[in-house]
Amino acid sequence: MKRDSTQAITAARVLPCRQLAGGRFIDSKTEVIIERELTLYVNGAPLATAAITPGLEREFATGYLFGQGFINSPEDIASIEIKGEAAKIQLQNSAGFPTGAPGYRIVSGGGRVALAAAAPLHKIKSRLKVSRATVFSAMNALFAGAALYHRTEGTHAAGLFTPEGQAIRIVEDIGRHNCLDKLIGHALLNNIDFTGIFLATTGRLASEMVTKICRAGLPLAATKTAVTDAGLAIARRCGLTAIGFVRDAGTRLQTNMDVRVIPEAQLKIYTGAGRVFWE
């Protein structure tokens, strides 16, 4: 399983704080997630500014352009130059790229759809089958591999997994959309076949997330949290298996300043149940 080796070092910083311990406040230190802006310039014009966790900027730029429908493959990109807080992208053919595109701002909590509504979404073709145990195993591996979250509690995580539940890549970022864009960008740049793998994420599967997943052709997406009705409508149209509330027995959830331990495994399959078998 591959993870960005520099991310754990560069994505957090130690800051002083006052910590309540033993009923009194003491001087302490804590690790805080780093938030940086990255502006995407396409053919010399600003397209979008994203608040991201440092690391995998090239993958993010590729995944974002693909998910939004600006490109159809990495071959559409002539070059990407990452310099400071800028990603300068030159497309092979700028004919389909809108001139005077607005400079979207993508906040850390979610995505901003540019052209995704007009981008083509095709029926997903895959023979992928995974077991219920594999879905739980992948989600557990996602939590176990989220080193930056364990240090800062300030990130989302997402991962691509084989049908046997082996992690191909796990990514952490302050934004769930950023995680997905970086993962898709990584797969595109490394010629990974989306149709034979699946996604596990900590983020809510709303319509913008599901659109990107379907555009990539991933046949199955599992999340620890909810799937929205608009997200389900897109999933049904494209044949995506969407699974929500994946929580294995013993999972610890923080709710209302308390910790709840899940007594037995649970999940909800919303669409395409034929891709998950129960032996």
C-alpha positions as CSV (number, residue, x, y, z in Angstrom):
1,M,0.0,0.0,0.0
2,K,1.4,3.4,-1.0
3,R,1.1,6.5,1.1
4,D,2.7,9.9,0.5
5,S,5.9,9.6,2.6
6,T,6.2,13.4,3.0
7,Q,2.6,14.1,4.0
8,A,3.0,13.1,7.7
9,I,6.0,15.5,8.0
10,T,4.8,18.5,6.1
11,A,1.0,18.4,6.7
12,A,1.0,19.3,10.4
13,R,2.8,21.6,12.8
14,V,3.2,21.8,16.6
15,L,1.6,24.7,18.3
16,P,1.3,25.7,22.0
17,C,-2.1,25.4,23.7
18,R,-3.7,25.3,27.1
19,Q,-5.0,21.8,27.9
20,L,-7.5,20.8,30.5
21,A,-6.0,17.8,32.4
22,G,-6.8,16.5,35.9
23,G,-9.4,19.3,36.4
24,R,-6.9,22.2,35.7
25,F,-5.4,23.9,32.7
26,I,-1.7,23.3,31.9
27,D,0.6,24.5,29.3
28,S,0.9,22.0,26.5
29,K,1.6,21.5,22.8
30,T,-0.5,19.9,20.1
31,E,-0.2,19.1,16.4
32,V,-2.5,21.1,14.1
33,I,-3.3,20.3,10.5
34,I,-1.8,22.6,7.9
35,E,-4.2,24.3,5.5
36,R,-2.7,25.8,2.3
37,E,-4.2,27.4,-0.7
38,L,-3.4,26.0,-4.2
39,T,-4.5,28.0,-7.2
40,L,-4.9,26.1,-10.5
41,Y,-3.9,28.0,-13.6
42,V,-5.0,26.4,-16.9
43,N,-3.5,27.8,-20.1
44,G,-2.3,30.8,-18.1
45,A,-5.8,31.7,-16.7
46,P,-6.8,31.1,-13.0
47,L,-9.5,28.4,-12.8
48,A,-9.9,27.5,-9.1
49,T,-8.3,28.1,-5.7
50,A,-8.5,25.1,-3.3
51,A,-7.8,24.9,0.4
52,I,-5.9,21.6,0.7
53,T,-3.5,19.7,2.9
54,P,0.0,19.9,1.5
55,G,1.1,17.0,-0.6
56,L,0.0,15.3,-3.9
57,E,-0.6,18.6,-5.6
58,R,0.0,17.1,-9.1
59,E,-2.5,14.3,-8.3
60,F,-5.0,16.8,-7.0
61,A,-4.8,19.0,-10.1
62,T,-5.2,16.0,-12.4
63,G,-8.1,14.5,-10.4
64,Y,-9.9,17.8,-10.1
65,L,-9.7,18.6,-13.8
66,F,-10.9,15.0,-14.6
67,G,-13.7,15.0,-12.1
68,Q,-15.0,18.4,-13.3
69,G,-15.0,17.3,-16.9
70,F,-12.2,19.6,-18.1
71,I,-10.1,16.6,-19.3
72,N,-11.0,13.0,-20.2
73,S,-7.6,11.5,-19.5
74,P,-4.1,12.5,-18.3
75,E,-3.0,12.6,-22.0
76,D,-5.1,15.8,-22.3
77,I,-2.5,17.5,-20.1
78,A,0.7,18.8,-21.8
79,S,2.4,19.8,-18.5
80,I,1.9,20.5,-14.8
81,E,4.2,22.7,-12.9
82,I,3.8,23.0,-9.1
83,K,5.5,26.1,-7.8
84,G,4.7,27.4,-4.3
85,E,0.9,27.8,-4.0
86,A,0.3,27.6,-7.8
87,A,-0.3,24.7,-10.1
88,K,0.3,25.8,-13.7
89,I,-1.3,23.4,-16.2
90,Q,-1.1,23.5,-19.9
91,L,-3.6,21.4,-21.9
92,Q,-2.7,19.7,-25.1
93,N,-5.8,21.1,-26.7
94,S,-7.5,24.2,-25.3
95,A,-10.4,24.2,-27.7
96,G,-12.8,22.6,-25.3
97,F,-11.7,24.7,-22.3
98,P,-13.8,27.8,-21.7
99,T,-12.0,31.1,-22.0
100,G,-12.6,33.6,-19.2
101,A,-13.5,30.7,-16.8
102,P,-14.5,32.1,-13.4
103,G,-11.9,31.7,-10.6
104,Y,-13.8,29.3,-8.4
105,R,-12.9,29.0,-4.8
106,I,-13.1,25.5,-3.3
107,V,-13.3,25.6,0.5
108,S,-11.9,22.9,2.7
109,G,-15.3,21.5,3.6
110,G,-16.6,20.7,0.1
111,G,-16.4,21.1,-3.6
112,R,-17.6,23.6,-6.1
113,V,-19.0,22.1,-9.3
114,A,-17.7,23.8,-12.5
115,L,-18.5,21.7,-15.5
116,A,-19.5,18.5,-13.8
117,A,-23.2,18.9,-14.6
118,A,-22.3,18.9,-18.3
119,A,-19.6,16.2,-18.2
120,P,-20.7,12.9,-19.6
121,L,-21.6,10.1,-17.2
122,H,-21.7,6.6,-18.6
123,K,-23.0,3.3,-17.2
124,I,-20.4,1.7,-15.1
125,K,-19.2,-1.7,-16.5
126,S,-17.6,-4.0,-14.0
127,R,-17.7,-7.6,-12.7
128,L,-16.2,-6.6,-9.4
129,K,-17.5,-8.6,-6.4
130,V,-16.5,-8.0,-2.8
131,S,-17.6,-9.7,0.4
132,R,-19.2,-8.0,3.3
133,A,-16.1,-8.8,5.4
134,T,-13.9,-7.1,2.8
135,V,-15.9,-3.9,3.0
136,F,-15.5,-3.8,6.8
137,S,-11.8,-4.7,6.4
138,A,-11.2,-1.8,4.0
139,M,-12.9,0.7,6.3
140,N,-10.9,-0.6,9.2
141,A,-7.7,-0.3,7.2
142,L,-8.7,3.2,6.2
143,F,-8.9,4.3,9.8
144,A,-5.8,2.4,10.8
145,G,-3.8,4.0,7.9
146,A,-5.0,7.6,8.6
147,A,-1.8,8.5,10.6
148,L,-2.4,12.2,10.1
149,Y,-5.9,12.0,11.6
150,H,-4.6,10.1,14.6
151,R,-2.1,13.0,15.2
152,T,-4.4,15.9,14.5
153,E,-8.0,14.7,14.3
154,G,-8.3,17.2,11.5
155,T,-8.5,15.2,8.2
156,H,-10.8,13.1,6.1
157,A,-9.4,9.9,4.6
158,A,-10.1,7.9,1.5
159,G,-8.6,4.9,-0.1
160,L,-8.7,2.6,-3.2
161,F,-8.8,-1.1,-2.5
162,T,-8.5,-4.3,-4.4
163,P,-11.4,-6.9,-4.4
164,E,-9.5,-8.7,-1.6
165,G,-9.4,-5.5,0.5
166,Q,-5.7,-4.7,0.0
167,A,-5.1,-0.9,0.1
168,I,-3.7,0.5,-3.2
169,R,-3.5,4.0,-1.9
170,I,-4.8,5.9,1.2
171,V,-4.9,9.7,1.1
172,E,-5.7,12.2,3.9
173,D,-6.8,15.8,3.5
174,I,-8.8,18.5,5.2
175,G,-11.5,18.1,2.5
176,R,-13.4,14.9,1.5
177,H,-13.4,16.2,-2.1
178,N,-9.7,16.8,-2.0
179,C,-9.1,13.2,-0.9
180,L,-11.2,12.0,-3.8
181,D,-9.5,14.2,-6.4
182,K,-6.0,13.2,-5.2
183,L,-7.0,9.5,-5.3
184,I,-8.5,9.7,-8.8
185,G,-5.5,11.7,-10.0
186,H,-3.1,9.1,-8.6
187,A,-5.0,6.3,-10.3
188,L,-5.1,8.2,-13.6
189,L,-1.4,9.1,-13.5
190,N,-0.5,5.4,-12.7
191,N,-2.8,3.8,-15.2
192,I,-4.9,2.0,-12.5
193,D,-8.1,0.4,-13.8
194,F,-11.0,1.8,-11.9
195,T,-13.4,-1.0,-12.8
196,G,-11.6,-3.6,-10.8
197,I,-11.2,-1.7,-7.5
198,F,-13.4,0.1,-5.0
199,L,-13.4,3.2,-2.8
200,A,-13.7,3.6,0.9
201,T,-14.1,7.1,2.4
202,T,-14.9,8.9,5.6
203,G,-16.8,11.6,3.6
204,R,-20.5,11.9,2.9
205,L,-21.5,10.7,-0.6
206,A,-23.4,13.8,-1.8
207,S,-24.1,14.4,-5.5
208,E,-20.8,16.2,-6.3
209,M,-18.8,13.3,-4.8
210,V,-20.9,10.6,-6.5
211,T,-20.6,12.4,-9.8
212,K,-16.8,12.3,-9.6
213,I,-16.9,8.6,-8.6
214,C,-19.1,7.7,-11.5
215,R,-17.1,9.7,-14.0
216,A,-14.1,7.7,-12.9
217,G,-16.0,4.4,-13.4
218,L,-15.5,3.1,-9.8
219,P,-18.1,0.3,-9.4
220,L,-18.4,0.5,-5.6
221,A,-18.1,3.3,-3.0
222,A,-18.4,2.7,0.8
223,T,-18.5,5.4,3.4
224,K,-18.7,5.5,7.2
225,T,-21.4,8.1,7.0
226,A,-24.4,9.0,4.9
227,V,-25.4,9.0,1.2
228,T,-27.8,11.8,0.0
229,D,-30.9,11.3,-2.1
230,A,-29.3,13.3,-5.0
231,G,-26.2,11.2,-4.7
232,L,-28.3,8.0,-4.9
233,A,-30.1,9.2,-8.0
234,I,-26.8,9.6,-9.8
235,A,-25.5,6.3,-8.4
236,R,-28.6,4.4,-9.7
237,R,-28.4,6.1,-13.1
238,C,-24.7,5.0,-13.5
239,G,-24.9,1.6,-11.8
240,L,-22.7,2.5,-8.8
241,T,-23.0,0.4,-5.7
242,A,-23.3,2.9,-2.8
243,I,-22.8,1.7,0.7
244,G,-23.3,3.9,3.7
245,F,-22.8,3.8,7.5
246,V,-20.1,1.1,7.3
247,R,-19.3,0.5,11.0
248,D,-17.6,-2.7,12.1
249,A,-18.2,-4.1,15.6
250,G,-16.0,-2.3,18.0
251,T,-15.9,0.9,16.0
252,R,-15.7,4.0,18.3
253,L,-17.7,7.0,17.2
254,Q,-17.7,10.4,18.9
255,T,-21.2,11.8,19.3
256,N,-22.3,14.8,21.4
257,M,-19.1,14.9,23.4
258,D,-19.3,11.2,24.1
259,V,-17.9,8.0,22.6
260,R,-20.2,5.3,21.4
261,V,-18.9,1.8,20.7
262,I,-20.7,0.0,17.9
263,P,-21.9,-3.4,19.4
264,E,-22.3,-5.2,16.1
265,A,-21.4,-4.7,12.5
266,Q,-23.7,-2.6,10.4
267,L,-24.0,-1.1,6.9
268,K,-26.6,0.0,4.4
269,I,-26.5,-0.9,0.7
270,Y,-28.4,1.7,-1.3
271,T,-27.8,0.6,-4.9
272,G,-26.4,-2.2,-7.0
273,A,-26.5,-4.8,-4.2
274,G,-25.4,-7.5,-6.7
275,R,-21.8,-6.4,-6.3
276,V,-21.6,-7.4,-2.6
277,F,-22.1,-11.0,-1.7
278,W,-22.6,-12.3,1.8
279,E,-20.8,-15.6,2.2
